[in-house]
Amino acid sequence: MVKFMDMKYVLIQSTDKKILDNGECGGAITSLFKYLLDKKLVDGVLALKKGYDIYDGIPTLVKNSDELIETAGSLHCAPTNFGELINRHLKNLKLAVVAKPCDAMAINELQKRNQIRKDIITIGLNCGGTISPITARKMIELYYGVKPEDVVKEEISNGKFIIELKDGTHKSIKIHDLEKSGSGRRKNCQRCELKIPRNTDIACGNWGAGEGWTFAEICSDKGKELIENAEKEGYIRIKEPTEKGIKIRGKIEKIMINISKSAQKEQLEENYPSTEKWREYWNRCIKCYGCRDACPICLCKDCVLNEDHMDKGNIPPNPTMFQGIRLSHVSFSCINCGQCEDVCPMDIPVAYIFHKLQLKIRETTNYIPGVDDKMPFI
């Protein structure tokens, strides 16, 4: 048993062979969740499981640890956000949640506003981004030259999008090349700077871990206690990472952050839509309220946009009185999850203007939504 009273980093491996065989890089997250459920420390685990295929990621509440195996592994073609799901449907449960950086940001913002429980246990995933399911299917057929249904597994690693086929063969293309052609990760993922979710209890991934192990950064006392107890109970084995592994992890994170800042410059400055282009975009709006309803941090119970004086039937709506009001409510806490843009039926790049304004506010206030413990402007 490794003593890690003062350790910030630890390598974790599941002691369960089935989890090891089905899990991602050591099966640590699945085993930690199994411990929490078996010991009845949480009411349920919120995670993703594969549905019909790898493009069908289904948010799933697991209450029986035997069912956790269905959620093992990663799905990069499932751009969900768990914050909104918890707030709408699960706020009364004590949960453990697997969280991408944007999931964790949404959860933290909602907790600060007393919208959801503060005792949620979050296990974070290092994240290079997600891909729209529709984009992924088209991309795989066009650039990889295979049928999308023949792909049984995918991953983003070493700057490449890698697919595994039914016959066991692999194909890969550089993410940069895919994105230059208009495919690859969602635009907001390209701009995201939070690659290691230190705003969770434990941040996990394979960067710097070595074959068959999960690299975990302990980010809270709650996370430290979870790892210690899961090891004592025999659910996981742990060891100390090498200095080389720690440096590799840091180098990967730095490279990815620099790429994200370049994407911000390209999308939000150099090629940012002109006033005329935005006028064209706003004229497409059918006022479906999808952007508002999908936003994980838009939480007013009685929305001013539904008031009679807002001219509810006007289509397209006056952008100042519709998106302008949404900007005034949400932009200071926009977490750049891209849910608003994902659901827009008229392909309006809504997230561009929200993320751009949030970054401007950050320059003035130094407030990073979903990461800072304080509230904005305090």
N, C-alpha and C positions, 0 to 999 in steps of 0.2 A: 504493500500500500504506500503510495507516494504522499508525503507530507507537503502541502502547498499553502500553508497559512498565509504566506506573503506573496504567493505567485500570482501574476497577472495573466499568464498564458498557460495552457495545459493541452496536451493531446489526449483525446478520448477515443475509446473503441468499445463497441458493444460486446457483451459476453454471450449474446444470443446469436447462434449461427444463422438462423433464419433471417434475423434483422440484418446481420452482416452481409448476407447474400443478396438481399433485396434493397438495402439502404444505400445511402450515398456516402462515400468516403468515411467508412467506419461506423455508420449507423448510430452516431451519438444522440441525435435529436430524438429519434424514435425510441431509443432506450430510456432517455430521460423522461419522455412522456409516459412510457410504460410504468416507470417507477411512480410517477405522480398519480396515475390512475389506480394502480394496484394498491397503493397506500391510502387511497381516497383523500388525497390532499387537494384535488380539484374536482369540480363537477363534470368537466369535460375538456377535451382537447379540440381546438379548432385548427384544421389543417386542410391541405388539398389532396384529393385522390384522383387518379386517372379514371376518366369515364370511358367513353367509347374508344378513344384513341389518345395519343399524346397531345392533341390539340384541344382536348376536352377536359380541362381542369375543373373539378367540382369542389367547392367549399363544403367541408364535411365536419359535423360535430361528432366526435368519437367519445363514447362513454364506457365502452368495453375495451380493455387493452388488447384483447385478441384481434380486434379489428384495425389496430394501428398499422399493421403490416401493409394495408391497402394504401396508406398515405406515405409509405417509405419512398425515397427517391425524389428527384427534382423535376419540376415542370416549368420550363421557361416560356411556354406558349399559353400562359394563363395569367393575364394582367389584371388580377382581382385586387381589391383592397378590403382588408378585414375590419378596419375601423368602422366603416359604415355598416357592415353586417352585424357587428357586436352592438352598436348603438341602437339599431332597429329591432333586433331580434333576440339578443343574448345578454342584455345588460344586467340581468338578475343572477346570472351564473358566475361562479368562480371558475375562471378559465385558465388554461395554458394555451398559448398561441404561438405558432410558427410564423415569424414575421420578416418580410422583406423590409428594407429601410423605410419605404413609404408607408407600409403597414404600421411599423413602429411609430413613425411620426404622427400618423393619424390617431393612433391609440393614445399617445402622449398628449396631443392637443385636446382630445376629448376628455381625458382624465383631468387635465388642468381646469376644464370648464365644468367639472362635476357631472358629466354626462354618462360616464361608465365607471365601473368599479376600479379602484386603485390597487387592488390586490391581484390583478392579472399577472401571470408569469409569462414573460415574453422571451422566446429563444429565437435569436435573429439569424438570418442567412446573409452571408456576404453576397452581394448582388452586382452582376455586370449588366443587368437589364432584362427586360422581357420582350417578347415578340407577339404581335397580334396573331391569333390563330389563323385568320384568313390570309394575312400576309405570309405566315410561315408555310402554309400549304402551297400558295402560288410560288413562293421563293424556292421551295424544295423541288417542285416540278420543273421550274424554269432554269435554275442555276445548277442544281445537282443532277438533273436529268433522271429522276426516279419518281415513282408514284408515291405521293404523300402517305398513302395507307400502308406502304411497305416499311415505313420508319417505325421502329419499336422503342427508340430512345434518342434523346437529344441532350446536348450540354453545351455550355459556353465555357471554353477553356483556352488559355494562352492566346487570347485575341481571336479565336476562331469559333464558328458555330459548327459543331460536330454532330453528325447523325449516325445512328447505327441501324442497319437494315435487318430484315428477318433472317437473312442468310449469315449474319454475323459480321459482315463487312462494314467498314466505316468510310465516310466521306466528310471532308471539311473544307470550308472556305473562310478566309479572313473576314471578320465582322466589318472592318473598314471598307473592303471591296464591296460587300453586300450593301452597305449603307450609301456608298457613292452612287450605286445604281438605283437607289430608292427603296431598297428592301432592308432587312436587318431589324434592329431594335426599334421600339417605339421612340418617337422624337423626344419625349420628356425623359425617357431612360438615358438617352444619349447625353442629355444636359445635366443629369443628376450627379451631384458631388458626393453623396453619402454612399460609399461602397461597402464599408464595414459598419453595421448598425450598432454602434456603441450606446445607443439610446434604448437598448434592450437589457435584459438581465445577463444573458450570455450571447456573444456573437460568434457564430460558427461558420466554418467553411473548409475548403481543401487547400487554400493558398498556404504553402510552406509546411504542409502537414506530413507528407510522405504517404506512400501507398497503404490503404487500409486504416487510416486514422483521420479523425476530425480535429482540426485546429480550433480551439475555443479561447476566446478572450473573456475573462470574467469581468463583468461591468457593474455588478452590484453585490451587496451582501446576500441578497436573496439568491442570486445566481451561484455564488460561492457555496452557500449552504446546500443548494440542490445537488451540485456536483459531488460534494463531500458525502452526503447521505446516500446518493445513488451508488457511489463506489462502495461504501460500507455494506450496503445491502446486496452487493454483487451484480448489479445491473450493468455496470461499466467497469472498464479498467482504464487507468490513466498513467501518463508518464510526462516528463518535462520535455518541451520542444527544444531543438537545438538552436544555437545562436544563428546558424545559417538559415534555418527555417523561418525564424523571426524576421531576419533581414529580407528574405525572399518575399514574405507576406507584405512587409512594409513597402518594398519596391513595387510590387504589383499594384498596391493601393495607390501609390503616388502616380504611377503611370496612368492609371484609369481616371484619377481626378483631373490630371492635366488634359486628358482627352475630352473629359466632360466640359472643362472650361473653354476649350477650343470650340466645342459644339455650341456652347452658350454664345460665344462671340459670333459664330457663323450664323446661327438661327435668330438670335435676339438683337443683333446689331447689324452685321453686314448684309444679311438677306431678310431683315425684318420687313413685313408687309408695309407698303405705303398707305397713306391715308385713303387714297382712292381704292386700293385693294381691300382695306378694311370695310369701306363702304359697300363694296361688292359682297363681302362676306356677310355683313349684317343684313343685307337685303335678302339673303337666302333664308334667314331665320324663320322657322315656322312656329316659334314659341311653344315648343313641346315640353319645356321645363326639364328636359333630360339632364342638362348640365347642372342645374340646381339639385335635382334629386339624386344624382350620382356622386355629388361632392361629399366626402366623408366628414368634412368639418363645417358644412353648412347646416346649422342645427336649430334655427328658429322654429318654434312650434307653429306660430302664426306668421306666415310669410307675407311681407308687404307687397310682393309681386302679385298676390292673389286679390288684393283690394280693388274695389270697383273703380276708385279714382285712378287706378293704374291703366285704365283702358284695356281690360283683359282681352278683348276680342280683336285688337289691332294686330295685323300680321302683314309685313314684318313689324315687330315692335320697335319703338324708338330706342336706339342703342343706348342713349344716355339714361333713359328711364328703365331699361332692362339690364343690360350688361353693366352699365354704369353703377347701378345700385348693387349688383352682385360684387363688383370690384370693391366698392366701399365697405362691404360686409366681410369679404373673404380674403382679399389680396394680401393683407398683412400677415395672414396665417397660411397662405397657400403652400402646400407641401410638394407641389409639382408631381402629383401622382398620375395626372393625365386622364383621370376617369371622365371628366367633363368632355374632353376631346374624343375619347373612345366611343361615347354613346351618341354623339351628335349625328343625326341622320343626314345632315346637309354638309358634312365634311368641313365645318368651320374650325380653324385651329385655335380654339378657345384658350387652350393652355398657354399659348404663346404670350398673350397679353397679361394673363394672371401671373405667370412666372417672371416676366420682365418687370412688372410693377413690384412684385415681392422682392426681387433682387435690389431694386432701387430703394425700397423701404429698409432693407437690410443694411445698405450702405450708410443710412442715416441713423438707424437705431441699434445696429449690431445684433438684432434679434433674429435667431434662426429658428423658424417654426418646427415643432416636433423634436427639437434637439435641446433647446434651452429649457430650463425648469421654470423660469419666470414667464409671466404673461407679457404680450407685446406692449411696448410703451411704458412699462413699469420699471 
